[in-house]
């Protein structure tokens, strides 16, 4: 049985549904309500497909390339840590991704909304690290995938409620939440790095 709360917090931090709200508002500002709902749904579906691909195939790809999972875990942890630092000290997620606007609503749903806003590099890495075949059973991996999908559903709901939520917390509030998530993510990343070194030590011992 997985730690559902820990997995949920991890995916919530890397997917950052709240930080996605200002991005969604900015890229759909010129669309009507019906089109906005389509964009939100398509972005969620694309994100789910991308992350499920990494859940199912991520480790197989690593094995095909002869990359030890601990090495990927360490490098992935470092990338997650650097990603977290950009959330804390650099441009916030909304500020950074609002620059990536597209004209077509389908293109907008895929880029930048689905990738890299929702299915972020950190989320892809987390999908692989939290479904390691040597550590987790198939049932536990399915549980992790369901928790991940629940976060995506939450992101979808928040996008539908984006207009109302923005009135409450404002763009500054979303930026603050994004930085707090970055702090949590940095702790998760460091845990992955330490665990990777520990696993690699036992692998070569």
N, C-alpha and C positions, 0 to 999 in steps of 0.2 A: 504493500500500500504506500503510495507516494504521500509526501507532505503537501497536500492540496493548497494550503495557504501560502507556503513558501514558493511553490511553483506559480501560483496566481500572482504573487507580488513580483516575482522575477519577470514574468511576461508583461505585467502591467507597466513595469519600469521601462522595459525595452521597446514595447509597442507604443507606450505613452498616449493612451486615448484622449486625455485631456489636452495635451500639447498639440494634438492633431486638429482640435476644434478651430483655432485661428487660421490654420492652413486651409481647412475645408471652406471656411467662410470667405477667405481671400480668393481661392481659385474658382468658387462657384458664385461669386458676387453678381455676375452678369446673367445668371440663369434664373428661370422661374422655379417655383417650388417643386413642380413635378420633375423637372430635369435634375434638381438638386438631390431628390430622393433616388433617382436613377444612378447618379454619380456615386452617392454614398453606398448603394447596394453593390454596384460593380467594383468599386474600390475594395469593399470587404471581401467579395468573392475572389478577386485576384490575389489579395493578401493571403487569404486562407489557402489557396492553391499553392502559392509560393512557399509558405511556411510548412505545409503538409509535405511538400516535396522534400524539404530539408529534414523533416522528421523521418520519412521513409528511406530516402536515398542518401542522406548526408554522410552517414558512416560508411556505406558501401563505396561511395566515391573516394573517401579517405583510404579505405583498404585497397582499392584499385590503384591508387597512387602511392601505395606503401608508406602512408603517413601514419605514424603511431597516434592513437587517440589522445594520449597525454600531451604530445607535442601540439596537437591542434587545440587541446584544452588550454594549454599555457598561452599559445599565440592568440587564441580566441579571447582569453581573459585579458590579455594586454590590449587588444583592439577594443574590447568592451570598456576597459578602464579609460583609454584615450577618448572613446566616444562619450563616456560619462563626463570627462573633463570639459569637452566642448559644450555639453549641456549646462555645466556649472559655471564655467568661466568665459566661454566664447559666446557666439551668437546663440540665442535660444532657438529651440526647434522651430517655432513659428517664424522668427525673423530670418532664419537661414533658408527655409523651404518655400516661403512665399515668393522668393525670387524665381522659382522654377515653374512659372505659369505656362499653360498651353491653351490653344484656342478651342479645339474640339473637346466636347464634354467627355467623350470616351477616352481620348488621350489624357485629359485631365484626371480622370478616375484612375488610370494606370500610372501615370507619371505627372506630377510628383506625389499624388495622394497615396496610392497603393504601395508603390516603391519610389522613394525610400522612406516615406513618412510613416506608414503603418507597418509594412513588412520591412523594417529597417535592418541594416547589417547586424545590429545587436540582436534583433529578434531571430534572424537566421541562425546565428551562432548559438543562441540559447536553445533553439529547437533541436540542434544536434547534441549539445552538451547534456541536455536533460532527458535524452532518449538513448543513451549509450546501451548497446546490446549486452555488454558484459556486466552491466550494473543493474539494468531494469528489465523486467520480464515484458512480454508482449502486452499483457494486460496493463501493466504500469505505464508502458509507452502510450497505450490507447487512452489511459486516464490523463496523461500529460497533454496529449493532443486535444482531448475534450476541454481541459482547462484553458489551453491556448485559444481554442475556438470560442470559449465563453468570453475571453478578453476581447476578441474580435467582434463578437456580438455587442459587447458593451461599447466598443468604439463606434459601431454602426448606430447604436441608439443615441450616443452622444452627438454624432454628426447630424442626426435628425433633429436633435434638440439644440443644435449649435446656436441658433439665433437667440433663444431664451437664455441659454447658459452664459453667453457673452454679455448680455445685459446685467447678469448677476456678478460675475467675477471680473469681467473686462479683459482686455488683451494683457494687461500687466499681471493680473491674477493668474492667467494661464502660463505666463512666462515664469512666475514664481514657482508654480507647481512643477513645471518642467525641470527647473533647477533642483528642486527637492528630489524628484525622481532620479536626477543625475547623481546626487549624493548617495542614494540607495543603490543605484546601479554600480557605482564605484566600489562599494563594499562587496556586492555580489561578484564583481569581476575579480577582486583580490582573493576572494574565497576560491574561485575557479583556478586562479594561478597557483595558489598554495596546494590545492588538491591535485592539480596536474603534476607539479613537482613531486608530490608524494607518490602518485601512481607511477610516474616514470622511474622513480628510485626503486620501487618494488619490481618493476618490469625488468630492469637491467641488473638487479641484484642477483 
